[in-house]
Amino acid sequence: MHSREDKITFESFLKRSWPTLLFGALVCVGISFFLFELVLNGGFQSINAVVVNAVEELHPPANRRLLDGVIVDTEKVNNIVFASMIDNSPDAWPLSGPAEANLVIEAPVEGGITRLMVVFDGGTELDTIGPVRSARPYFVEWADALSAVYAHVGGSPTALDQIKKIEDFRDLNEFGHPLRFTRSPKRFMPHNAFTSAEDLQLFSQIREWTTSDFTSWVYLNETDQPMKGELATSSTHDEIRIPYGGPWSVKWTYDTETDSYLRYQGTAVQKDIDGSEVYAKNVVVMLTSATVVDEVGRLNLRTTGQGRAILFHDGARYDGSWSRDAGEWIRFTDENGNDLVFTAGKTWISVVTSESMMPK
C-alpha cells in the first residue's frame, strides 16, 4: 500500500508538471496522426527517397568508365568520347595530348611515318591538343566504333568519302568548323593546327552529343591483384620494342613503382610540350594487313576480321588475338576465346603491318 506521504508527493508532482505532460501527450498524438497520414499517402517512400539521395550525395554510385576502366560516378560511365588526329612527324614535336589521353592508337601512314589518334574522356581539361592532322580511313573506323567526336584537318579522299557514308558520324573537320581550331604562329604549316578540350565540348554541346556507347574491355578488379600474371605468356617482360623504323621506333620500359610503362620514341623519353612524360598502364601491339591505295603512298589498314595481338600490363605479357566487326569496338581475346583482362587506366595501341615488327 502507498502511504499518505507518497500520495501527497504524487499529487504535488501532477500539479507542478501537468503543462509539460499535456504538451508531451499532444506531441505524441500529433506524431501518431502524421505517421498515419504517411502510411495512407505513401509518405514513407518519400522519406526513404530523401535518405537514399542524401547517402548517394555522400557516396555516389560508382562504376567503370567504358573508355579506360577507371572507377567513376555512374553518370560518367559512358561520357562523350573525343578523338583527335595527331601529327607525329619530327617537325611536329613536341606534341600536345599523348601524355594526358585515356587511349592512344598509333598506326603507320604514308612514307613510313606513324600518326596518332588521341582519345579523351569528355570531362577532360586540356588547353591544347595537336598538332591536328588529316583523317585516314582506318582511324575513321576506330573513331566511329567509339562513337567519338572525331577532330581532324581535312583527310585523304578515301577517308573524307567514308565519313560522308557513315550514318550519324560525329565529324569535326577544321575545313568546315575553323572556329574550333587555332593556328599557332610558332609552328609552320601543316604542323600548326590545334584544338582543345573546351572546343570539343562546345561543339558537342551544340549538337547535343552527351554520351558514347560501345562495348568496353574487361578490367582487373583490385581484389584480383594477387592473381596478376597467372595467365601471362611471360610474367617478367619489362621492355617492349616496336621497330617502326627511324625516329618512329618505339621502346616501352616498365616502372615497378607506378605499374606503368614509360615510352621512348627514337632514343629519347617521349614528352608532351609541357614536359609531361608519356606513360601507359596497358600497351597493346596488334598486327594487321595494309595495302597502298594511291600514288602518294597512302595506306589502307584492315580494321575488321581478326589478327594477332599482344597485351602488356604490370610487367607481364599476354599473347592473344584482336577481332572486330564493322561498327564495333576492338575485342582482345586469348587462345581460348576469353577476353584478355586489362589494368584500369591508359592504354596505348600500336598497330603494325608486319610479323617482323611484333615484339619478340
Secondary structure as a PSIPRED ss2 file (coil, helix, strand):
# PSIPRED VFORMAT (PSIPRED V4.0)

   1 M C   1.000  0.000  0.000
   2 H C   1.000  0.000  0.000
   3 S C   1.000  0.000  0.000
   4 R H   0.000  1.000  0.000
   5 E H   0.000  1.000  0.000
   6 D H   0.000  1.000  0.000
   7 K H   0.000  1.000  0.000
   8 I H   0.000  1.000  0.000
   9 T H   0.000  1.000  0.000
  10 F H   0.000  1.000  0.000
  11 E H   0.000  1.000  0.000
  12 S H   0.000  1.000  0.000
  13 F H   0.000  1.000  0.000
  14 L H   0.000  1.000  0.000
  15 K H   0.000  1.000  0.000
  16 R H   0.000  1.000  0.000
  17 S H   0.000  1.000  0.000
  18 W H   0.000  1.000  0.000
  19 P H   0.000  1.000  0.000
  20 T H   0.000  1.000  0.000
  21 L H   0.000  1.000  0.000
  22 L H   0.000  1.000  0.000
  23 F H   0.000  1.000  0.000
  24 G H   0.000  1.000  0.000
  25 A H   0.000  1.000  0.000
  26 L H   0.000  1.000  0.000
  27 V H   0.000  1.000  0.000
  28 C H   0.000  1.000  0.000
  29 V H   0.000  1.000  0.000
  30 G H   0.000  1.000  0.000
  31 I H   0.000  1.000  0.000
  32 S H   0.000  1.000  0.000
  33 F H   0.000  1.000  0.000
  34 F H   0.000  1.000  0.000
  35 L H   0.000  1.000  0.000
  36 F H   0.000  1.000  0.000
  37 E H   0.000  1.000  0.000
  38 L H   0.000  1.000  0.000
  39 V H   0.000  1.000  0.000
  40 L H   0.000  1.000  0.000
  41 N H   0.000  1.000  0.000
  42 G C   1.000  0.000  0.000
  43 G H   0.000  1.000  0.000
  44 F H   0.000  1.000  0.000
  45 Q H   0.000  1.000  0.000
  46 S H   0.000  1.000  0.000
  47 I H   0.000  1.000  0.000
  48 N H   0.000  1.000  0.000
  49 A H   0.000  1.000  0.000
  50 V H   0.000  1.000  0.000
  51 V H   0.000  1.000  0.000
  52 V H   0.000  1.000  0.000
  53 N H   0.000  1.000  0.000
  54 A H   0.000  1.000  0.000
  55 V H   0.000  1.000  0.000
  56 E H   0.000  1.000  0.000
  57 E H   0.000  1.000  0.000
  58 L H   0.000  1.000  0.000
  59 H C   1.000  0.000  0.000
  60 P C   1.000  0.000  0.000
  61 P C   1.000  0.000  0.000
  62 A E   0.000  0.000  1.000
  63 N E   0.000  0.000  1.000
  64 R E   0.000  0.000  1.000
  65 R C   1.000  0.000  0.000
  66 L C   1.000  0.000  0.000
  67 L C   1.000  0.000  0.000
  68 D C   1.000  0.000  0.000
  69 G C   1.000  0.000  0.000
  70 V C   1.000  0.000  0.000
  71 I E   0.000  0.000  1.000
  72 V E   0.000  0.000  1.000
  73 D E   0.000  0.000  1.000
  74 T H   0.000  1.000  0.000
  75 E H   0.000  1.000  0.000
  76 K H   0.000  1.000  0.000
  77 V C   1.000  0.000  0.000
  78 N C   1.000  0.000  0.000
  79 N E   0.000  0.000  1.000
  80 I C   1.000  0.000  0.000
  81 V E   0.000  0.000  1.000
  82 F E   0.000  0.000  1.000
  83 A E   0.000  0.000  1.000
  84 S E   0.000  0.000  1.000
  85 M E   0.000  0.000  1.000
  86 I E   0.000  0.000  1.000
  87 D C   1.000  0.000  0.000
  88 N C   1.000  0.000  0.000
  89 S C   1.000  0.000  0.000
  90 P H   0.000  1.000  0.000
  91 D H   0.000  1.000  0.000
  92 A H   0.000  1.000  0.000
  93 W C   1.000  0.000  0.000
  94 P C   1.000  0.000  0.000
  95 L E   0.000  0.000  1.000
  96 S E   0.000  0.000  1.000
  97 G C   1.000  0.000  0.000
  98 P C   1.000  0.000  0.000
  99 A C   1.000  0.000  0.000
 100 E C   1.000  0.000  0.000
 101 A C   1.000  0.000  0.000
 102 N C   1.000  0.000  0.000
 103 L E   0.000  0.000  1.000
 104 V E   0.000  0.000  1.000
 105 I E   0.000  0.000  1.000
 106 E E   0.000  0.000  1.000
 107 A E   0.000  0.000  1.000
 108 P E   0.000  0.000  1.000
 109 V C   1.000  0.000  0.000
 110 E H   0.000  1.000  0.000
 111 G H   0.000  1.000  0.000
 112 G H   0.000  1.000  0.000
 113 I C   1.000  0.000  0.000
 114 T E   0.000  0.000  1.000
 115 R E   0.000  0.000  1.000
 116 L E   0.000  0.000  1.000
 117 M E   0.000  0.000  1.000
 118 V E   0.000  0.000  1.000
 119 V E   0.000  0.000  1.000
 120 F E   0.000  0.000  1.000
 121 D E   0.000  0.000  1.000
 122 G C   1.000  0.000  0.000
 123 G C   1.000  0.000  0.000
 124 T C   1.000  0.000  0.000
 125 E C   1.000  0.000  0.000
 126 L C   1.000  0.000  0.000
 127 D C   1.000  0.000  0.000
 128 T C   1.000  0.000  0.000
 129 I E   0.000  0.000  1.000
 130 G E   0.000  0.000  1.000
 131 P C   1.000  0.000  0.000
 132 V E   0.000  0.000  1.000
 133 R C   1.000  0.000  0.000
 134 S C   1.000  0.000  0.000
 135 A E   0.000  0.000  1.000
 136 R C   1.000  0.000  0.000
 137 P H   0.000  1.000  0.000
 138 Y H   0.000  1.000  0.000
 139 F H   0.000  1.000  0.000
 140 V H   0.000  1.000  0.000
 141 E H   0.000  1.000  0.000
 142 W H   0.000  1.000  0.000
 143 A H   0.000  1.000  0.000
 144 D H   0.000  1.000  0.000
 145 A H   0.000  1.000  0.000
 146 L C   1.000  0.000  0.000
 147 S C   1.000  0.000  0.000
 148 A C   1.000  0.000  0.000
 149 V E   0.000  0.000  1.000
 150 Y E   0.000  0.000  1.000
 151 A E   0.000  0.000  1.000
 152 H E   0.000  0.000  1.000
 153 V C   1.000  0.000  0.000
 154 G C   1.000  0.000  0.000
 155 G E   0.000  0.000  1.000
 156 S C   1.000  0.000  0.000
 157 P H   0.000  1.000  0.000
 158 T H   0.000  1.000  0.000
 159 A H   0.000  1.000  0.000
 160 L H   0.000  1.000  0.000
 161 D H   0.000  1.000  0.000
 162 Q H   0.000  1.000  0.000
 163 I H   0.000  1.000  0.000
 164 K H   0.000  1.000  0.000
 165 K H   0.000  1.000  0.000
 166 I C   1.000  0.000  0.000
 167 E C   1.000  0.000  0.000
 168 D C   1.000  0.000  0.000
 169 F C   1.000  0.000  0.000
 170 R C   1.000  0.000  0.000
 171 D E   0.000  0.000  1.000
 172 L E   0.000  0.000  1.000
 173 N E   0.000  0.000  1.000
 174 E C   1.000  0.000  0.000
 175 F C   1.000  0.000  0.000
 176 G C   1.000  0.000  0.000
 177 H C   1.000  0.000  0.000
 178 P H   0.000  1.000  0.000
 179 L H   0.000  1.000  0.000
 180 R H   0.000  1.000  0.000
 181 F C   1.000  0.000  0.000
 182 T E   0.000  0.000  1.000
 183 R E   0.000  0.000  1.000
 184 S C   1.000  0.000  0.000
 185 P C   1.000  0.000  0.000
 186 K C   1.000  0.000  0.000
 187 R C   1.000  0.000  0.000
 188 F C   1.000  0.000  0.000
 189 M C   1.000  0.000  0.000
 190 P C   1.000  0.000  0.000
 191 H C   1.000  0.000  0.000
 192 N C   1.000  0.000  0.000
 193 A E   0.000  0.000  1.000
 194 F E   0.000  0.000  1.000
 195 T E   0.000  0.000  1.000
 196 S C   1.000  0.000  0.000
 197 A H   0.000  1.000  0.000
 198 E H   0.000  1.000  0.000
 199 D H   0.000  1.000  0.000
 200 L H   0.000  1.000  0.000
 201 Q H   0.000  1.000  0.000
 202 L H   0.000  1.000  0.000
 203 F H   0.000  1.000  0.000
 204 S H   0.000  1.000  0.000
 205 Q H   0.000  1.000  0.000
 206 I H   0.000  1.000  0.000
 207 R C   1.000  0.000  0.000
 208 E C   1.000  0.000  0.000
 209 W C   1.000  0.000  0.000
 210 T C   1.000  0.000  0.000
 211 T E   0.000  0.000  1.000
 212 S C   1.000  0.000  0.000
 213 D C   1.000  0.000  0.000
 214 F C   1.000  0.000  0.000
 215 T C   1.000  0.000  0.000
 216 S C   1.000  0.000  0.000
 217 W C   1.000  0.000  0.000
 218 V E   0.000  0.000  1.000
 219 Y E   0.000  0.000  1.000
 220 L C   1.000  0.000  0.000
 221 N C   1.000  0.000  0.000
 222 E H   0.000  1.000  0.000
 223 T H   0.000  1.000  0.000
 224 D H   0.000  1.000  0.000
 225 Q H   0.000  1.000  0.000
 226 P H   0.000  1.000  0.000
 227 M H   0.000  1.000  0.000
 228 K C   1.000  0.000  0.000
 229 G C   1.000  0.000  0.000
 230 E C   1.000  0.000  0.000
 231 L C   1.000  0.000  0.000
 232 A C   1.000  0.000  0.000
 233 T C   1.000  0.000  0.000
 234 S E   0.000  0.000  1.000
 235 S C   1.000  0.000  0.000
 236 T C   1.000  0.000  0.000
 237 H C   1.000  0.000  0.000
 238 D C   1.000  0.000  0.000
 239 E E   0.000  0.000  1.000
 240 I E   0.000  0.000  1.000
 241 R E   0.000  0.000  1.000
 242 I E   0.000  0.000  1.000
 243 P C   1.000  0.000  0.000
 244 Y C   1.000  0.000  0.000
 245 G C   1.000  0.000  0.000
 246 G H   0.000  1.000  0.000
 247 P H   0.000  1.000  0.000
 248 W H   0.000  1.000  0.000
 249 S C   1.000  0.000  0.000
 250 V E   0.000  0.000  1.000
 251 K E   0.000  0.000  1.000
 252 W E   0.000  0.000  1.000
 253 T E   0.000  0.000  1.000
 254 Y E   0.000  0.000  1.000
 255 D E   0.000  0.000  1.000
 256 T C   1.000  0.000  0.000
 257 E C   1.000  0.000  0.000
 258 T C   1.000  0.000  0.000
 259 D C   1.000  0.000  0.000
 260 S E   0.000  0.000  1.000
 261 Y E   0.000  0.000  1.000
 262 L E   0.000  0.000  1.000
 263 R E   0.000  0.000  1.000
 264 Y E   0.000  0.000  1.000
 265 Q E   0.000  0.000  1.000
 266 G C   1.000  0.000  0.000
 267 T C   1.000  0.000  0.000
 268 A E   0.000  0.000  1.000
 269 V E   0.000  0.000  1.000
 270 Q C   1.000  0.000  0.000
 271 K E   0.000  0.000  1.000
 272 D E   0.000  0.000  1.000
 273 I C   1.000  0.000  0.000
 274 D C   1.000  0.000  0.000
 275 G C   1.000  0.000  0.000
 276 S C   1.000  0.000  0.000
 277 E E   0.000  0.000  1.000
 278 V C   1.000  0.000  0.000
 279 Y E   0.000  0.000  1.000
 280 A E   0.000  0.000  1.000
 281 K C   1.000  0.000  0.000
 282 N E   0.000  0.000  1.000
 283 V E   0.000  0.000  1.000
 284 V E   0.000  0.000  1.000
 285 V E   0.000  0.000  1.000
 286 M E   0.000  0.000  1.000
 287 L E   0.000  0.000  1.000
 288 T C   1.000  0.000  0.000
 289 S C   1.000  0.000  0.000
 290 A E   0.000  0.000  1.000
 291 T E   0.000  0.000  1.000
 292 V E   0.000  0.000  1.000
 293 V C   1.000  0.000  0.000
 294 D C   1.000  0.000  0.000
 295 E C   1.000  0.000  0.000
 296 V C   1.000  0.000  0.000
 297 G C   1.000  0.000  0.000
 298 R C   1.000  0.000  0.000
 299 L E   0.000  0.000  1.000
 300 N E   0.000  0.000  1.000
 301 L E   0.000  0.000  1.000
 302 R C   1.000  0.000  0.000
 303 T C   1.000  0.000  0.000
 304 T C   1.000  0.000  0.000
 305 G E   0.000  0.000  1.000
 306 Q E   0.000  0.000  1.000
 307 G E   0.000  0.000  1.000
 308 R E   0.000  0.000  1.000
 309 A E   0.000  0.000  1.000
 310 I E   0.000  0.000  1.000
 311 L E   0.000  0.000  1.000
 312 F E   0.000  0.000  1.000
 313 H E   0.000  0.000  1.000
 314 D C   1.000  0.000  0.000
 315 G C   1.000  0.000  0.000
 316 A E   0.000  0.000  1.000
 317 R E   0.000  0.000  1.000
 318 Y E   0.000  0.000  1.000
 319 D E   0.000  0.000  1.000
 320 G E   0.000  0.000  1.000
 321 S E   0.000  0.000  1.000
 322 W E   0.000  0.000  1.000
 323 S E   0.000  0.000  1.000
 324 R E   0.000  0.000  1.000
 325 D C   1.000  0.000  0.000
 326 A C   1.000  0.000  0.000
 327 G C   1.000  0.000  0.000
 328 E C   1.000  0.000  0.000
 329 W C   1.000  0.000  0.000
 330 I C   1.000  0.000  0.000
 331 R E   0.000  0.000  1.000
 332 F E   0.000  0.000  1.000
 333 T E   0.000  0.000  1.000
 334 D C   1.000  0.000  0.000
 335 E C   1.000  0.000  0.000
 336 N C   1.000  0.000  0.000
 337 G C   1.000  0.000  0.000
 338 N C   1.000  0.000  0.000
 339 D E   0.000  0.000  1.000
 340 L C   1.000  0.000  0.000
 341 V E   0.000  0.000  1.000
 342 F E   0.000  0.000  1.000
 343 T C   1.000  0.000  0.000
 344 A C   1.000  0.000  0.000
 345 G C   1.000  0.000  0.000
 346 K C   1.000  0.000  0.000
 347 T E   0.000  0.000  1.000
 348 W E   0.000  0.000  1.000
 349 I E   0.000  0.000  1.000
 350 S E   0.000  0.000  1.000
 351 V E   0.000  0.000  1.000
 352 V E   0.000  0.000  1.000
 353 T C   1.000  0.000  0.000
 354 S C   1.000  0.000  0.000
 355 E H   0.000  1.000  0.000
 356 S H   0.000  1.000  0.000
 357 M H   0.000  1.000  0.000
 358 M C   1.000  0.000  0.000
 359 P C   1.000  0.000  0.000
 360 K C   1.000  0.000  0.000
